[in-house]
Amino acid sequence: MKTFFSLVAGNDALRTRFGTDILNSSLPHAFIIEGPRGTGKHTVARSVAAALVCENKDDPQKPLPCLCCRSCRMVMENKAPDVITVGKEEGKSTIGVDSARFIREDVRIVPNDFEHKIYIIEDAEKMTPQAQNALLLTLEEPPKYVHFLLLCESSDSLLETIKSRAPIVRTELLSTEKIDGYLCSVDRRASQMKLSDPKGYAELLTASESGGIGKALEFLDGRAFAPLKQKRELVLDIVCRSIKGKGAPETVPALLRLSQKREVLSEQLLLLSDAIRDLILLKRSDSPRLSFFSDRELAMELSDKVSISFLYIFEEAVHTAIDELKKSANVKLCITNMAIRANIL
């Protein structure tokens, strides 16, 4: 059986759909590829482009794309003039009408090297309404050799008229097991860390689960993971002190370590919310999927020590604090009020 998109982790249904359509020459001229950052949208788009032009496409013994022919290498190395990436210009927060007009003119130029011409539009949700409207007719009636891949975290900001011209497919967040398998297959640092620091590696996998493969690969650089690891250690300390401790003497030292910078504090509180949610899930289910705790035994021990009502009150206090921060509340007062509401002082 032919293997589709070996560089893409997970996403089996998506890989099968694209691979089958390409082999049958029935791939729609446009797709919206939607999914959280780090879930492989760019890898999918680049792999689809390579598969469209792969010189071994029809060889049943070789994967699609084969990744070894000249055409595949050109695409994957970003050296193919017929694969055009469009995104935000440096210093701008949106994709303006000029980019749409460029595409509208450029599609008239026939491909240089391949039979297909592929446009990958990054952060497609950042296109202004004017840019989207300028692209509509091109999306509706492109030349036969043109394909569009619009990448976005959420398609909610895209006009309905855009979405009606391009099917939406979604990349999926992967389990820690799948992230582990992929990391060990592509980066030897993962296998090395798994052997030398199994606890740290487990924490890296758990922290990566909400950000996908992209975030996991980034975290393999210890310098990139260190700031998040410090936040997680502080949050775990607060949870442990709040549950195991005896009021203010135990919890205040940890609470004082919370950041006074609004943005950083918001990140810490979101992690705290994830940790409490894990403990609630352990109260309600035998084997829930945990989003914060990499040490399930510790999470179970903490969950067993408190009532579910305490955890619900704690969770509500954290969410109230997050909302207050968004409304520019005083940072110190926000932390104090959270602790009082949670009854951990």
PyMOL commands that set and color helices and strands:
alter all, ss='L'
color gray80, all
select helices_A, chain A and resi 12-23+41-53+70-76+97-106+124-126+129-140+155-157+160-163+176-186+188-196+198-208+212-219+222-244+248-255+262-284+296-305+308-326+331-342
alter helices_A, ss='H'
color red, helices_A
select strands_A, chain A and resi 30-34+83-86+117-121+146-152+168-170
alter strands_A, ss='S'
color yellow, strands_A
deselect
rebuild
show_as cartoon
